[in-house]
Amino acid sequence: MKINEDIKLIINRIKIDESWMGKSQQLLHHLTRKMALQCSSVMDVGKSSRDCWDLFPKGKIISADINQFDGYPDIIIDICDSKTFPDKPFDGIICHSILEHTYAPFSAVRNMYDHLTDNGIFLGFVPFLMQYHAPANLKFQDFFRFSRDGIAYLFREFDEVTLYPVRGKMSSVVSLLYPIKRFLSKNQVEYLSNYIDRLFSGKSLQTTGYIIYAVKNTALIRDWRS
């Protein structure tokens, strides 16, 4: 059927870069620095890149959240509701570990796409093989997980989409069964993940999650929206 052929095209145009596997912290710093150099206005959803805010000149990046906390965020928005977005678009949007907690991720991605400037950049992380992680009181919820195919369809309107798997197959299974982040630092987790993945090779489609780097180009209009 034609719909299946269209979906194959959407999936196959996605680039997967395994060269940073097991080095997600270095990669995020690299991509965030790239965004800081190229973008004059950036919205950080959930202030999920707070460790890299020092890369941005003052006033160049703002935080956004659906809830108000003490001194945070700069603006209140629901990324699933386009009416809550500011009128002026952004050159970049950062959205790490947020989409799995949204009740309508397709609407969220579409809204962020619509509120990026031409050649605007999306940088984010989504989980795939990861434990459920909403609190018992459901202060926030944990709705979704995202495979390569699902991400490809979610981001089908973006021109360039690159996925960076954060772990290999075996280290993802170990992380899923044994929540090692509770006991080790980020650097120790990445070192252990690299060691396990060197011992047991596996496909990058079986991973803890993906870092997403996507670029909007309205000059290349795709007929996927429906």
C-alpha atoms as an extended CHARMM CRD file, in Angstrom:
* protein
*
       226  EXT
         1         1  MET       CA              0.0000000000        0.0000000000        0.0000000000  PROA      1               0.0000000000
         2         2  LYS       CA              1.1320000000        3.5610000000       -0.7080000000  PROA      2               0.0000000000
         3         3  ILE       CA              0.8390000000        4.6160000000        2.9490000000  PROA      3               0.0000000000
         4         4  ASN       CA              3.3310000000        1.9320000000        3.9650000000  PROA      4               0.0000000000
         5         5  GLU       CA              5.7420000000        2.9970000000        1.2150000000  PROA      5               0.0000000000
         6         6  ASP       CA              5.4850000000        6.6150000000        2.3910000000  PROA      6               0.0000000000
         7         7  ILE       CA              6.2480000000        5.5380000000        5.9670000000  PROA      7               0.0000000000
         8         8  LYS       CA              9.2790000000        3.5690000000        4.7710000000  PROA      8               0.0000000000
         9         9  LEU       CA             10.5750000000        6.7140000000        3.0730000000  PROA      9               0.0000000000
        10        10  ILE       CA             10.0590000000        8.7230000000        6.2500000000  PROA      10              0.0000000000
        11        11  ILE       CA             11.9740000000        6.1660000000        8.3290000000  PROA      11              0.0000000000
        12        12  ASN       CA             14.7970000000        5.5380000000        5.8610000000  PROA      12              0.0000000000
        13        13  ARG       CA             15.6950000000        9.2330000000        5.5290000000  PROA      13              0.0000000000
        14        14  ILE       CA             16.6300000000        9.3370000000        9.2360000000  PROA      14              0.0000000000
        15        15  LYS       CA             20.3490000000        9.3090000000        9.9500000000  PROA      15              0.0000000000
        16        16  ILE       CA             21.6460000000        7.2650000000       12.8900000000  PROA      16              0.0000000000
        17        17  ASP       CA             25.0810000000        8.2380000000       14.2330000000  PROA      17              0.0000000000
        18        18  GLU       CA             26.6330000000        5.6170000000       16.5250000000  PROA      18              0.0000000000
        19        19  SER       CA             29.9990000000        7.3520000000       16.8460000000  PROA      19              0.0000000000
        20        20  TRP       CA             28.9720000000        9.0560000000       20.1140000000  PROA      20              0.0000000000
        21        21  MET       CA             27.4560000000        5.9640000000       21.7210000000  PROA      21              0.0000000000
        22        22  GLY       CA             28.3850000000        5.8560000000       25.3990000000  PROA      22              0.0000000000
        23        23  LYS       CA             29.5040000000        9.5200000000       25.3110000000  PROA      23              0.0000000000
        24        24  SER       CA             26.1340000000       11.2390000000       25.6210000000  PROA      24              0.0000000000
        25        25  GLN       CA             27.3050000000       13.9530000000       28.0160000000  PROA      25              0.0000000000
        26        26  GLN       CA             30.1070000000       15.0210000000       25.6840000000  PROA      26              0.0000000000
        27        27  LEU       CA             27.7030000000       14.9160000000       22.7320000000  PROA      27              0.0000000000
        28        28  LEU       CA             25.0810000000       17.0540000000       24.4680000000  PROA      28              0.0000000000
        29        29  HSD       CA             27.7350000000       19.6170000000       25.3770000000  PROA      29              0.0000000000
        30        30  HSD       CA             28.9700000000       19.6320000000       21.7670000000  PROA      30              0.0000000000
        31        31  LEU       CA             25.4870000000       20.0170000000       20.2400000000  PROA      31              0.0000000000
        32        32  THR       CA             24.3880000000       22.6180000000       22.7960000000  PROA      32              0.0000000000
        33        33  ARG       CA             27.5180000000       24.6560000000       22.1350000000  PROA      33              0.0000000000
        34        34  LYS       CA             26.7580000000       24.4340000000       18.4040000000  PROA      34              0.0000000000
        35        35  MET       CA             23.2530000000       25.7210000000       19.0900000000  PROA      35              0.0000000000
        36        36  ALA       CA             24.5960000000       28.5520000000       21.2690000000  PROA      36              0.0000000000
        37        37  LEU       CA             26.8300000000       29.6990000000       18.4230000000  PROA      37              0.0000000000
        38        38  GLN       CA             24.1380000000       29.5050000000       15.7260000000  PROA      38              0.0000000000
        39        39  CYS       CA             20.9570000000       30.6000000000       17.5110000000  PROA      39              0.0000000000
        40        40  SER       CA             20.0860000000       34.0640000000       18.8000000000  PROA      40              0.0000000000
        41        41  SER       CA             17.0060000000       32.9130000000       20.7370000000  PROA      41              0.0000000000
        42        42  VAL       CA             16.5320000000       29.5240000000       22.4240000000  PROA      42              0.0000000000
        43        43  MET       CA             13.7330000000       28.0530000000       24.5200000000  PROA      43              0.0000000000
        44        44  ASP       CA             14.7000000000       25.2940000000       26.9670000000  PROA      44              0.0000000000
        45        45  VAL       CA             11.6340000000       23.2240000000       27.8590000000  PROA      45              0.0000000000
        46        46  GLY       CA             11.8610000000       22.0430000000       31.4530000000  PROA      46              0.0000000000
        47        47  LYS       CA             15.2780000000       23.7490000000       31.7300000000  PROA      47              0.0000000000
        48        48  SER       CA             16.5710000000       20.3470000000       30.7370000000  PROA      48              0.0000000000
        49        49  SER       CA             19.9760000000       21.6740000000       29.6360000000  PROA      49              0.0000000000
        50        50  ARG       CA             20.5980000000       23.6690000000       32.8050000000  PROA      50              0.0000000000
        51        51  ASP       CA             24.1480000000       22.2810000000       33.0740000000  PROA      51              0.0000000000
        52        52  CYS       CA             25.0080000000       23.9640000000       29.7480000000  PROA      52              0.0000000000
        53        53  TRP       CA             23.3910000000       27.3620000000       30.2490000000  PROA      53              0.0000000000
        54        54  ASP       CA             26.8040000000       28.9290000000       30.7550000000  PROA      54              0.0000000000
        55        55  LEU       CA             27.4200000000       28.3450000000       27.0200000000  PROA      55              0.0000000000
        56        56  PHE       CA             24.7730000000       30.9500000000       26.1500000000  PROA      56              0.0000000000
        57        57  PRO       CA             25.1770000000       34.7250000000       26.4490000000  PROA      57              0.0000000000
        58        58  LYS       CA             22.8370000000       36.2660000000       29.0000000000  PROA      58              0.0000000000
        59        59  GLY       CA             19.3310000000       36.7110000000       27.6500000000  PROA      59              0.0000000000
        60        60  LYS       CA             19.8450000000       34.3500000000       24.7310000000  PROA      60              0.0000000000
        61        61  ILE       CA             18.0830000000       31.3830000000       26.3480000000  PROA      61              0.0000000000
        62        62  ILE       CA             14.8620000000       31.2060000000       28.3670000000  PROA      62              0.0000000000
        63        63  SER       CA             13.2360000000       28.4090000000       30.3350000000  PROA      63              0.0000000000
        64        64  ALA       CA              9.6890000000       27.1390000000       29.8030000000  PROA      64              0.0000000000
        65        65  ASP       CA              7.4830000000       24.8120000000       31.8180000000  PROA      65              0.0000000000
        66        66  ILE       CA              3.8460000000       23.9110000000       32.2960000000  PROA      66              0.0000000000
        67        67  ASN       CA              4.1090000000       24.6380000000       36.0510000000  PROA      67              0.0000000000
        68        68  GLN       CA              5.3930000000       27.6180000000       38.0270000000  PROA      68              0.0000000000
        69        69  PHE       CA              8.1430000000       27.0190000000       40.5860000000  PROA      69              0.0000000000
        70        70  ASP       CA             10.1540000000       29.3770000000       42.7770000000  PROA      70              0.0000000000
        71        71  GLY       CA             12.1660000000       31.4820000000       40.3420000000  PROA      71              0.0000000000
        72        72  TYR       CA             11.4270000000       29.1890000000       37.4050000000  PROA      72              0.0000000000
        73        73  PRO       CA             10.4130000000       29.1170000000       34.5540000000  PROA      73              0.0000000000
        74        74  ASP       CA             10.7030000000       32.3100000000       32.5420000000  PROA      74              0.0000000000
        75        75  ILE       CA              7.4940000000       31.5080000000       30.6330000000  PROA      75              0.0000000000
        76        76  ILE       CA              4.5740000000       29.1620000000       31.2920000000  PROA      76              0.0000000000
        77        77  ILE       CA              3.5710000000       27.0430000000       28.2960000000  PROA      77              0.0000000000
        78        78  ASP       CA              1.9910000000       23.6970000000       27.5280000000  PROA      78              0.0000000000
        79        79  ILE       CA              3.9180000000       22.4430000000       24.5030000000  PROA      79              0.0000000000
        80        80  CYS       CA              0.8780000000       20.3320000000       23.5410000000  PROA      80              0.0000000000
        81        81  ASP       CA             -1.2210000000       23.5080000000       23.2020000000  PROA      81              0.0000000000
        82        82  SER       CA             -0.1130000000       25.9370000000       20.4870000000  PROA      82              0.0000000000
        83        83  LYS       CA             -2.1700000000       28.7800000000       21.9970000000  PROA      83              0.0000000000
        84        84  THR       CA              0.2020000000       28.9420000000       24.9900000000  PROA      84              0.0000000000
        85        85  PHE       CA              3.3480000000       29.5880000000       22.9060000000  PROA      85              0.0000000000
        86        86  PRO       CA              4.8320000000       33.0860000000       22.5390000000  PROA      86              0.0000000000
        87        87  ASP       CA              4.0710000000       34.8630000000       19.2710000000  PROA      87              0.0000000000
        88        88  LYS       CA              7.7200000000       35.2400000000       18.3050000000  PROA      88              0.0000000000
        89        89  PRO       CA              9.4050000000       32.0100000000       17.0780000000  PROA      89              0.0000000000
        90        90  PHE       CA             12.7400000000       30.7110000000       18.3650000000  PROA      90              0.0000000000
        91        91  ASP       CA             15.9510000000       29.8590000000       16.5270000000  PROA      91              0.0000000000
        92        92  GLY       CA             16.3670000000       26.8080000000       18.7420000000  PROA      92              0.0000000000
        93        93  ILE       CA             14.3490000000       24.6360000000       21.1100000000  PROA      93              0.0000000000
        94        94  ILE       CA             15.8260000000       22.2340000000       23.6700000000  PROA      94              0.0000000000
        95        95  CYS       CA             13.6030000000       19.4690000000       24.9890000000  PROA      95              0.0000000000
        96        96  HSD       CA             15.4250000000       16.7250000000       26.9120000000  PROA      96              0.0000000000
        97        97  SER       CA             13.4370000000       13.9460000000       28.6060000000  PROA      97              0.0000000000
        98        98  ILE       CA             10.1570000000       15.8310000000       28.2090000000  PROA      98              0.0000000000
        99        99  LEU       CA              8.1890000000       14.2220000000       25.3690000000  PROA      99              0.0000000000
       100       100  GLU       CA              7.5850000000       10.9730000000       27.2680000000  PROA      100             0.0000000000
       101       101  HSD       CA              5.8080000000       13.0470000000       29.9280000000  PROA      101             0.0000000000
       102       102  THR       CA              3.5020000000       14.8740000000       27.4990000000  PROA      102             0.0000000000
       103       103  TYR       CA             -0.0580000000       13.7090000000       26.9490000000  PROA      103             0.0000000000
       104       104  ALA       CA              0.0700000000       14.4820000000       23.2070000000  PROA      104             0.0000000000
       105       105  PRO       CA              3.6160000000       14.1710000000       21.7990000000  PROA      105             0.0000000000
       106       106  PHE       CA              2.4930000000       14.5330000000       18.1670000000  PROA      106             0.0000000000
       107       107  SER       CA              0.9210000000       17.9000000000       18.9860000000  PROA      107             0.0000000000
       108       108  ALA       CA              3.9790000000       18.8860000000       21.0300000000  PROA      108             0.0000000000
       109       109  VAL       CA              6.4390000000       18.2120000000       18.1940000000  PROA      109             0.0000000000
       110       110  ARG       CA              4.2030000000       19.9190000000       15.6340000000  PROA      110             0.0000000000
       111       111  ASN       CA              3.8860000000       23.0030000000       17.8610000000  PROA      111             0.0000000000
       112       112  MET       CA              7.6320000000       23.2060000000       18.4210000000  PROA      112             0.0000000000
       113       113  TYR       CA              8.2080000000       22.8500000000       14.6720000000  PROA      113             0.0000000000
       114       114  ASP       CA              5.7210000000       25.6500000000       13.9700000000  PROA      114             0.0000000000
       115       115  HSD       CA              7.4250000000       27.9140000000       16.5250000000  PROA      115             0.0000000000
       116       116  LEU       CA             10.9270000000       27.5060000000       15.1040000000  PROA      116             0.0000000000
       117       117  THR       CA             12.3470000000       29.9450000000       12.5850000000  PROA      117             0.0000000000
       118       118  ASP       CA             13.4570000000       28.6820000000        9.1910000000  PROA      118             0.0000000000
       119       119  ASN       CA             16.6710000000       26.6780000000        9.7010000000  PROA      119             0.0000000000
       120       120  GLY       CA             15.7630000000       26.4930000000       13.3910000000  PROA      120             0.0000000000
       121       121  ILE       CA             17.2440000000       23.6830000000       15.4740000000  PROA      121             0.0000000000
       122       122  PHE       CA             15.5560000000       21.1500000000       17.7360000000  PROA      122             0.0000000000
       123       123  LEU       CA             17.7480000000       19.3400000000       20.2810000000  PROA      123             0.0000000000
       124       124  GLY       CA             16.2490000000       16.7470000000       22.5780000000  PROA      124             0.0000000000
       125       125  PHE       CA             16.3540000000       13.3370000000       24.1950000000  PROA      125             0.0000000000
       126       126  VAL       CA             13.6310000000       10.6830000000       24.2570000000  PROA      126             0.0000000000
       127       127  PRO       CA             13.7030000000        7.2780000000       25.9950000000  PROA      127             0.0000000000
       128       128  PHE       CA             13.1210000000        3.8920000000       24.4110000000  PROA      128             0.0000000000
       129       129  LEU       CA             14.2600000000        0.9930000000       26.6480000000  PROA      129             0.0000000000
       130       130  MET       CA             13.8710000000        2.8080000000       29.9510000000  PROA      130             0.0000000000
       131       131  GLN       CA             12.0640000000        2.1480000000       33.2040000000  PROA      131             0.0000000000
       132       132  TYR       CA              8.7890000000        3.8310000000       34.1070000000  PROA      132             0.0000000000
       133       133  HSD       CA              9.7470000000        6.9150000000       36.1050000000  PROA      133             0.0000000000
       134       134  ALA       CA              6.6870000000        8.8960000000       37.1870000000  PROA      134             0.0000000000
       135       135  PRO       CA              6.4190000000        9.5830000000       40.9610000000  PROA      135             0.0000000000
       136       136  ALA       CA              3.8300000000        7.7610000000       43.0420000000  PROA      136             0.0000000000
       137       137  ASN       CA              1.8430000000       10.9760000000       43.5590000000  PROA      137             0.0000000000
       138       138  LEU       CA              1.7270000000       11.5290000000       39.7430000000  PROA      138             0.0000000000
       139       139  LYS       CA              3.0110000000       15.0820000000       40.0630000000  PROA      139             0.0000000000
       140       140  PHE       CA              4.0620000000       14.3520000000       36.5050000000  PROA      140             0.0000000000
       141       141  GLN       CA              3.2020000000       11.3430000000       34.3730000000  PROA      141             0.0000000000
       142       142  ASP       CA              5.1690000000        8.9100000000       32.2110000000  PROA      142             0.0000000000
       143       143  PHE       CA              3.1800000000        8.1830000000       29.0340000000  PROA      143             0.0000000000
       144       144  PHE       CA              5.3630000000        7.1020000000       26.1080000000  PROA      144             0.0000000000
       145       145  ARG       CA              8.5160000000        5.4190000000       24.7650000000  PROA      145             0.0000000000
       146       146  PHE       CA              9.9870000000        6.1340000000       21.3110000000  PROA      146             0.0000000000
       147       147  SER       CA             11.5720000000        3.7610000000       18.8000000000  PROA      147             0.0000000000
       148       148  ARG       CA             13.5550000000        4.8660000000       15.7490000000  PROA      148             0.0000000000
       149       149  ASP       CA             10.4270000000        4.4250000000       13.6220000000  PROA      149             0.0000000000
       150       150  GLY       CA              8.2530000000        6.4300000000       15.9910000000  PROA      150             0.0000000000
       151       151  ILE       CA             10.7510000000        9.2960000000       16.1760000000  PROA      151             0.0000000000
       152       152  ALA       CA             11.0240000000        9.3510000000       12.3820000000  PROA      152             0.0000000000
       153       153  TYR       CA              7.2870000000        9.8010000000       12.0550000000  PROA      153             0.0000000000
       154       154  LEU       CA              7.0720000000       12.3380000000       14.8790000000  PROA      154             0.0000000000
       155       155  PHE       CA              9.7600000000       14.4870000000       13.2360000000  PROA      155             0.0000000000
       156       156  ARG       CA              8.7170000000       13.8410000000        9.6350000000  PROA      156             0.0000000000
       157       157  GLU       CA              8.3260000000       17.5500000000        8.8300000000  PROA      157             0.0000000000
       158       158  PHE       CA             11.9080000000       18.4210000000        9.7740000000  PROA      158             0.0000000000
       159       159  ASP       CA             14.4130000000       18.4660000000        6.9400000000  PROA      159             0.0000000000
       160       160  GLU       CA             17.4670000000       16.9890000000        8.6590000000  PROA      160             0.0000000000
       161       161  VAL       CA             16.9970000000       14.4980000000       11.4950000000  PROA      161             0.0000000000
       162       162  THR       CA             19.9270000000       12.7230000000       13.1680000000  PROA      162             0.0000000000
       163       163  LEU       CA             19.4950000000       10.2230000000       15.9910000000  PROA      163             0.0000000000
       164       164  TYR       CA             22.2860000000        9.3990000000       18.4250000000  PROA      164             0.0000000000
       165       165  PRO       CA             21.6480000000        6.1750000000       20.3990000000  PROA      165             0.0000000000
       166       166  VAL       CA             22.9750000000        6.7080000000       23.9170000000  PROA      166             0.0000000000
       167       167  ARG       CA             23.7760000000        3.0500000000       24.6420000000  PROA      167             0.0000000000
       168       168  GLY       CA             24.0890000000       -0.2910000000       22.9110000000  PROA      168             0.0000000000
       169       169  LYS       CA             21.7870000000       -3.2750000000       23.2800000000  PROA      169             0.0000000000
       170       170  MET       CA             23.3810000000       -5.0170000000       26.2650000000  PROA      170             0.0000000000
       171       171  SER       CA             24.1310000000       -1.9340000000       28.3600000000  PROA      171             0.0000000000
       172       172  SER       CA             20.5480000000       -0.7800000000       27.7620000000  PROA      172             0.0000000000
       173       173  VAL       CA             19.2600000000       -4.0990000000       29.1100000000  PROA      173             0.0000000000
       174       174  VAL       CA             21.5370000000       -3.8310000000       32.1400000000  PROA      174             0.0000000000
       175       175  SER       CA             20.3580000000       -0.2720000000       32.7840000000  PROA      175             0.0000000000
       176       176  LEU       CA             16.7270000000       -1.3870000000       32.4120000000  PROA      176             0.0000000000
       177       177  LEU       CA             17.0770000000       -4.2600000000       34.8750000000  PROA      177             0.0000000000
       178       178  TYR       CA             19.4380000000       -2.5530000000       37.3100000000  PROA      178             0.0000000000
       179       179  PRO       CA             18.9240000000        1.2040000000       37.8160000000  PROA      179             0.0000000000
       180       180  ILE       CA             22.6560000000        1.8960000000       38.0350000000  PROA      180             0.0000000000
       181       181  LYS       CA             22.2080000000        5.6830000000       37.9130000000  PROA      181             0.0000000000
       182       182  ARG       CA             21.1240000000        5.5520000000       41.5490000000  PROA      182             0.0000000000
       183       183  PHE       CA             24.5840000000        4.4250000000       42.6050000000  PROA      183             0.0000000000
       184       184  LEU       CA             27.0200000000        5.8240000000       40.0190000000  PROA      184             0.0000000000
       185       185  SER       CA             27.9000000000        9.2290000000       38.6040000000  PROA      185             0.0000000000
       186       186  LYS       CA             27.1030000000       10.1070000000       34.9770000000  PROA      186             0.0000000000
       187       187  ASN       CA             30.7240000000        9.5420000000       33.9640000000  PROA      187             0.0000000000
       188       188  GLN       CA             30.8280000000        6.1800000000       35.7430000000  PROA      188             0.0000000000
       189       189  VAL       CA             27.5830000000        5.0990000000       34.0420000000  PROA      189             0.0000000000
       190       190  GLU       CA             28.9850000000        5.9880000000       30.6190000000  PROA      190             0.0000000000
       191       191  TYR       CA             32.2670000000        4.1680000000       31.3460000000  PROA      191             0.0000000000
       192       192  LEU       CA             30.3910000000        1.0280000000       32.4240000000  PROA      192             0.0000000000
       193       193  SER       CA             28.0710000000        1.2540000000       29.4020000000  PROA      193             0.0000000000
       194       194  ASN       CA             31.0360000000        1.4800000000       27.0310000000  PROA      194             0.0000000000
       195       195  TYR       CA             32.6780000000       -1.5190000000       28.6740000000  PROA      195             0.0000000000
       196       196  ILE       CA             29.5520000000       -3.6770000000       28.4190000000  PROA      196             0.0000000000
       197       197  ASP       CA             28.9260000000       -2.6820000000       24.7980000000  PROA      197             0.0000000000
       198       198  ARG       CA             32.5050000000       -3.5850000000       23.8370000000  PROA      198             0.0000000000
       199       199  LEU       CA             31.9500000000       -7.0560000000       25.2690000000  PROA      199             0.0000000000
       200       200  PHE       CA             28.5500000000       -7.6030000000       23.6510000000  PROA      200             0.0000000000
       201       201  SER       CA             27.8700000000       -5.9450000000       20.3170000000  PROA      201             0.0000000000
       202       202  GLY       CA             24.2610000000       -5.1720000000       19.4650000000  PROA      202             0.0000000000
       203       203  LYS       CA             22.1010000000       -3.1170000000       17.1450000000  PROA      203             0.0000000000
       204       204  SER       CA             21.6280000000        0.5730000000       17.9200000000  PROA      204             0.0000000000
       205       205  LEU       CA             17.8690000000        0.1530000000       17.4370000000  PROA      205             0.0000000000
       206       206  GLN       CA             17.8300000000       -1.5040000000       20.8750000000  PROA      206             0.0000000000
       207       207  THR       CA             18.9280000000        1.3860000000       23.0700000000  PROA      207             0.0000000000
       208       208  THR       CA             18.0460000000        3.2530000000       26.2420000000  PROA      208             0.0000000000
       209       209  GLY       CA             17.0520000000        6.2570000000       24.1630000000  PROA      209             0.0000000000
       210       210  TYR       CA             18.0390000000        8.7100000000       21.4710000000  PROA      210             0.0000000000
       211       211  ILE       CA             19.4520000000       12.2030000000       21.3810000000  PROA      211             0.0000000000
       212       212  ILE       CA             17.6930000000       14.0040000000       18.5160000000  PROA      212             0.0000000000
       213       213  TYR       CA             19.1940000000       16.7980000000       16.4260000000  PROA      213             0.0000000000
       214       214  ALA       CA             16.7340000000       18.1280000000       13.8460000000  PROA      214             0.0000000000
       215       215  VAL       CA             16.7490000000       21.1400000000       11.5240000000  PROA      215             0.0000000000
       216       216  LYS       CA             13.6950000000       22.8630000000       10.0630000000  PROA      216             0.0000000000
       217       217  ASN       CA             13.8090000000       24.0010000000        6.4470000000  PROA      217             0.0000000000
       218       218  THR       CA             10.5360000000       25.3600000000        5.1110000000  PROA      218             0.0000000000
       219       219  ALA       CA             12.0320000000       25.6020000000        1.6020000000  PROA      219             0.0000000000
       220       220  LEU       CA             11.7010000000       21.8140000000        1.4430000000  PROA      220             0.0000000000
       221       221  ILE       CA              7.9940000000       21.3710000000        2.0800000000  PROA      221             0.0000000000
       222       222  ARG       CA              7.0710000000       17.7830000000        2.8740000000  PROA      222             0.0000000000
       223       223  ASP       CA              3.6060000000       16.4840000000        2.1910000000  PROA      223             0.0000000000
       224       224  TRP       CA              3.4450000000       14.4210000000        5.3990000000  PROA      224             0.0000000000
       225       225  ARG       CA              1.0780000000       16.6450000000        7.4090000000  PROA      225             0.0000000000
       226       226  SER       CA             -2.4040000000       15.2050000000        7.6320000000  PROA      226             0.0000000000
